[in-house]
Amino acid sequence: MAFTLYAATIPSYLQILSSVERLVGKAEAYCAANNLLPDALIDARLAPDMQPFAYQVKSTAVHSIGAIEGVRRGSFSPDIAPPPASFDALRNRVAETIASLKGMDPDEVESFIGRDMRFTFGDNHIDFLAEDFLLSFSQPNFYFHATTAYDILRMKGLEIGKRDFNGRVRKKL
């Protein structure tokens, strides 16, 4: 099988989003077990100038299915909507993203190659080819936000490890 844009994006998004979904569940269980209000983790940050856990989770959706939708439109802008404010809402956002990605047609993703794509932020913009936008902009952002969500939970005391981040790897059949 040839290496494709679909293979370089969608399966990895699904792998890590499944892990993020489980991390949200572990965060909720940790709050319940330790008699913490959900906001203790939902609003937790690694540093004062960084976004909270909920934003990090939301951004995994933004930089996966949101990036795909942006390529479809030919433009992508940062999502400035507030992040989901509860564990249920976070879980739903991730579940909807997973469902949308599972429904992606590999041929459609391949059709993105060579398309013009514009990232717009305020009065500024950066022009990309779709594949470069996905692989050099959105995919690194996707991993950054997934890692930061994981790191926030580790910092807050959850007993999670690398397997909780990596999730189910794709093994040779």
N, C-alpha and C positions, 0 to 999 in steps of 0.2 A: 504494500500500500504506500502510495506517495505521501509525503508529509504535506499537509494542507493548512490553510489558515484556520479552518474549522478545528483540525486536530491540535493546533497551537493555542487555541483559545477555549472553546466550549468545554471539553472534558476537564481541563484544569479549573475553570470557573466552577463547574459542578462539584469537583472534588473538594475544593476549599470552602465553597458555600455550604456544603453538607457539614463540614467541620464547624463553621461559624454557627450554623443552626444548633448543633449540639452544644457549643459553648454558651449560647444564650440559655439553653436548658440547664446547663451546669451552674450558670450564674444565678438563675432563679432558685434552683435547689439550694445553693450556698446561702442565699439570703434567708430562705425559709429555715434552714438548719441552724443558722447563726442569729436568728431573730433580728435581721436587718431589714430596713425598708428597701424596696427595690431601687430607689434613687441612689442608694449607697454604691451601687455598681453601675446603674444606667447613666448616672451623671459623673462617674469617676473619670479622672484624667491622669495621664502620666506626668504632665507638667501643666502649670497654669495657662500657658499659651497654646496648649494643644486642645483639640476637640475631644469630647467625652466618648465613652464606650458606645452609646447609642448612635452617635454620628459615625463612628468607625464602622459599625455594622451596616448602617444605611449606605455608606460609601462603597461597600462591597457590591451592593446591588447597583449603585450608580455607575460603577466602573466595570460592570459586566453587562447585564442586559441594557442598562442605560447607555452604555457605549455602543452596543449593537444598534439600538434604536436611533442613536445619533448618526451612525453611519448610514442607516436607512434614509434619514432626513438630509444628510449631507452637512449637518452641523450639530455641535454639542456645546452646551454651556454648563457651568457648575450648577448643581441642584442646591438652591438656597432655602428650600423648604425645611422646616424644623424636623429633626429626626423623630422616629416613633418614640413615644414616651412610656411604654410599658413593655414587659417581656413578651406578652401576647402579640402586641403590635410589631415588635422586632421580629419575632418568629414568623408572623404572617408575611412581613416584607421579604424575608429570606425565602420562605416557602413559595411565594408568588414568583420570585426571581428564578428559583430552581425550576419551577414548572414551565416558565417561559423559555428558559434555556434548553430544557429537554425537548421542547417543541420546535427547536430551530432546525431548519432544513440545511444540511451541509452544502448543498448546491447554492443556496442563497448566500451563505457566508463566503463561498468561493467567488461569487459574483461581485463581491465588494472590492476585490483586488483591482487596483488601478484607479478606483473612484476618487474624486476630489472630496476632501473633508475639511471642515473648518471648525476649530475650537475657538469659541468667542467668550471673552470675559470682560464685561464692561465695554469700554470703547476699544479694547484691544482684541486681536485675533492672531491665531497661528494656523497656517494652511498645512495640511497633511495629505498624503495618500491614505486611503482608508486603512490599509494593512499597517502602515507606519503609525497611524493614530492608535490602532488597537494594540500593537505590540510594543511601541516605545513610549506611549503615554498612558493609556488606560490600564494596560496589564500591570505595569509597575505600580500605579496607584492602587489597583485592586489588592495586590500583595501587601503594599504598605499598610492599608487600612485593616486588612485581615490580621496582619501581624500585630498591629497596634491594639486591636481589640483583644487578642490573646494576651499581649503583654500587660494590659490594664488588669485583666483578671488575675494573672500571676502576681502582679504587684499587690493586689488586694487580698492575696492569701489562698486563692483556689489551688487545689492540688491537681494541676494539669501539666502535661508534658508535651513533648514534640509530637507524639502520636495523636494527641488531641488536636493539634494544628494540622498535621499532614493528612489525617483521615485515611480513607481507603485508597491506597495507591493502586495504579493500574498495572497488574502483573501479566506476564506472558501466560497465555492460556495453553 
